[in-house]
């Protein structure tokens, strides 16, 4: 995966088109998200579980660096319970976080606006896992349906939630943009 990311980096350097460079950067971030999961698994005591909070911190810090954003401009709060998570769920959640945080960094804080991104992962009392990714930025414009948008990132998020996690996603626009994803976790799936 690192070789592919390196090749994309070389391709980005040769691109004079900002739109293409942005698309290449997004692909690099997606690959880095998956590579980071594998790295964390190989370094963990168990090849089936990772420290998800540490993974999210590393992933999001990489995104901040990729977009040239400092935490003095956009703050970050991560509150992740130590929930056992298999590699498939971890990759799906990582890619979802990658897409939603990337969208926040690109769109939620225009013209130097300061703000905060929050990521939370918790187990609910209903044998479900809840992943929340939100920001207190300008919010998604009215009239845009995040389930039917032409944004590749949001399309990827919807596919991962529905087809990989077999969960559901809702959007709360009360204080910026907050996506709430609920799905049945690995331990709960084994009870079936």
C-alpha positions as CSV (number, residue, x, y, z in Angstrom):
1,X,0.0,0.0,0.0
2,X,2.9,2.3,0.7
3,X,4.2,1.8,-2.8
4,X,0.8,2.7,-4.3
5,X,0.7,5.8,-2.1
6,X,4.2,6.7,-3.2
7,X,3.3,6.3,-6.9
8,X,0.3,8.6,-6.3
9,X,2.5,11.1,-4.6
10,X,4.8,11.2,-7.7
11,X,1.8,11.5,-10.0
12,X,0.5,14.5,-7.9
13,X,3.8,16.3,-8.3
14,X,3.5,16.1,-12.1
15,X,-0.1,17.4,-12.1
16,X,-0.7,21.1,-12.9
17,X,-4.4,20.8,-12.3
18,X,-5.6,21.5,-8.7
19,X,-8.7,19.4,-9.1
20,X,-6.7,16.3,-10.2
21,X,-4.1,17.0,-7.4
22,X,-6.9,17.1,-4.9
23,X,-8.4,13.8,-6.2
24,X,-5.0,12.2,-6.0
25,X,-4.5,13.4,-2.4
26,X,-7.9,12.0,-1.4
27,X,-6.8,8.6,-2.9
28,X,-3.6,8.8,-0.9
29,X,-5.5,9.5,2.3
30,X,-7.8,6.5,1.7
31,X,-4.8,4.2,1.1
32,X,-3.0,5.6,4.2
33,X,-6.2,4.9,6.2
34,X,-6.1,1.2,5.3
35,X,-2.3,0.9,5.6
36,X,-2.4,2.4,9.1
37,X,-4.9,-0.3,10.2
38,X,-2.6,-3.0,9.0
39,X,0.4,-1.4,10.7
40,X,-1.6,-1.2,14.0
41,X,-2.7,-4.8,13.7
42,X,0.8,-6.1,13.1
43,X,2.1,-4.2,16.1
44,X,-0.8,-5.3,18.4
45,X,-0.8,-8.3,20.7
46,X,-3.7,-9.7,18.8
47,X,-4.0,-9.7,15.0
48,X,-7.8,-9.2,15.4
49,X,-7.9,-6.2,17.7
50,X,-6.4,-2.7,17.6
51,X,-6.4,0.3,20.0
52,X,-9.0,2.2,18.0
53,X,-8.4,5.6,19.8
54,X,-4.7,5.4,18.9
55,X,-5.6,4.5,15.4
56,X,-8.1,7.4,15.1
57,X,-5.6,9.9,16.5
58,X,-2.9,8.8,14.0
59,X,-5.3,8.8,11.1
60,X,-6.8,12.2,11.8
61,X,-3.3,13.8,12.6
62,X,-2.3,12.5,9.1
63,X,-5.3,14.2,7.6
64,X,-4.6,17.5,9.3
65,X,-1.0,17.3,8.0
66,X,-2.2,16.4,4.5
67,X,-4.5,19.4,4.3
68,X,-2.1,21.7,6.1
69,X,-4.4,22.3,9.0
70,X,-3.1,22.9,12.5
71,X,-5.0,22.2,15.8
72,X,-4.7,25.9,16.6
73,X,-7.2,26.4,13.8
74,X,-9.3,23.3,14.1
75,X,-9.4,21.5,17.4
76,X,-9.8,17.7,17.7
77,X,-11.6,15.7,20.3
78,X,-11.5,11.9,20.2
79,X,-13.5,9.8,22.7
80,X,-13.2,6.2,21.8
81,X,-14.1,3.3,24.1
82,X,-11.8,0.2,24.0
83,X,-14.2,-1.9,21.9
84,X,-12.9,-5.1,20.3
85,X,-13.1,-4.6,16.5
86,X,-12.1,-6.9,13.7
87,X,-10.1,-5.8,10.7
88,X,-13.1,-5.4,8.4
89,X,-15.0,-3.2,10.8
90,X,-11.8,-1.2,11.6
91,X,-11.1,-0.6,7.9
92,X,-14.7,0.5,7.3
93,X,-14.8,2.8,10.3
94,X,-11.3,4.2,9.4
95,X,-12.4,5.0,5.8
96,X,-15.7,6.6,7.1
97,X,-13.7,8.7,9.5
98,X,-11.2,9.6,6.7
99,X,-14.0,10.8,4.4
100,X,-16.0,12.7,7.0
101,X,-13.0,14.4,8.6
102,X,-11.6,15.3,5.1
103,X,-15.0,16.9,4.3
104,X,-14.9,18.9,7.5
105,X,-11.3,20.1,6.9
106,X,-12.1,21.1,3.3
107,X,-15.6,22.6,3.7
108,X,-16.6,23.3,7.4
109,X,-14.2,26.1,8.3
110,X,-13.9,28.5,5.3
111,X,-11.9,31.7,5.3
112,X,-9.8,30.9,8.4
113,X,-12.9,30.1,10.6
114,X,-11.8,28.2,13.7
115,X,-13.7,25.2,15.0
116,X,-13.6,21.7,16.3
117,X,-14.0,18.2,15.0
118,X,-15.3,15.5,17.4
119,X,-15.1,11.7,16.9
120,X,-16.7,9.3,19.3
121,X,-16.9,5.5,19.4
122,X,-19.0,3.8,22.0
123,X,-21.0,0.7,22.7
124,X,-24.6,1.2,23.4
125,X,-26.8,-0.8,25.8
126,X,-28.6,-2.3,22.7
127,X,-25.6,-4.5,21.6
128,X,-24.8,-1.9,19.0
129,X,-21.7,0.3,18.3
130,X,-22.1,4.0,17.6
131,X,-19.6,6.0,15.7
132,X,-20.2,9.8,15.7
133,X,-18.1,12.2,13.5
134,X,-19.0,15.8,13.6
135,X,-17.8,19.4,13.5
136,X,-19.1,22.8,14.6
137,X,-18.5,24.4,11.2
138,X,-20.8,26.0,8.7
139,X,-22.8,22.8,8.1
140,X,-24.1,21.1,5.0
141,X,-26.1,23.5,2.8
142,X,-29.9,23.1,2.9
143,X,-31.3,21.0,0.1
144,X,-28.4,18.6,-0.1
145,X,-29.3,15.0,0.6
146,X,-26.2,13.3,1.9
147,X,-27.5,9.9,0.7
148,X,-27.9,11.1,-2.9
149,X,-25.1,13.6,-3.3
150,X,-22.6,13.5,-6.2
151,X,-19.7,13.7,-3.6
152,X,-17.6,10.6,-3.9
153,X,-16.6,10.8,-0.2
154,X,-20.2,10.8,1.0
155,X,-21.1,8.1,-1.5
156,X,-18.3,5.9,-0.1
157,X,-19.5,6.6,3.5
158,X,-23.1,5.5,2.6
159,X,-21.8,2.3,0.9
160,X,-19.6,1.4,3.8
161,X,-22.3,1.9,6.4
162,X,-24.9,0.0,4.4
163,X,-22.9,-2.8,2.7
164,X,-19.9,-3.4,5.0
165,X,-21.2,-2.5,8.5
166,X,-24.8,-3.3,7.8
167,X,-25.7,-0.3,9.8
168,X,-27.6,2.9,9.5
169,X,-26.5,6.5,9.3
170,X,-28.2,9.7,10.3
171,X,-27.3,13.4,10.0
172,X,-27.8,16.0,12.7
173,X,-27.4,19.6,11.5
174,X,-28.2,21.3,14.9
175,X,-24.6,22.5,15.5
176,X,-22.7,22.2,12.3
177,X,-22.6,18.7,10.8
178,X,-22.7,15.5,12.8
179,X,-23.0,12.0,11.3
180,X,-24.2,9.2,13.6
181,X,-23.5,5.7,12.5
182,X,-24.9,2.7,14.4
183,X,-24.1,-1.0,13.6
184,X,-23.9,-4.4,15.2
185,X,-20.3,-5.0,16.4
186,X,-18.1,-8.1,16.1
187,X,-19.0,-9.5,19.5
188,X,-22.7,-8.9,18.9
189,X,-22.5,-10.5,15.4
190,X,-21.0,-13.7,17.0
191,X,-24.1,-14.0,19.3
192,X,-26.4,-14.5,16.3
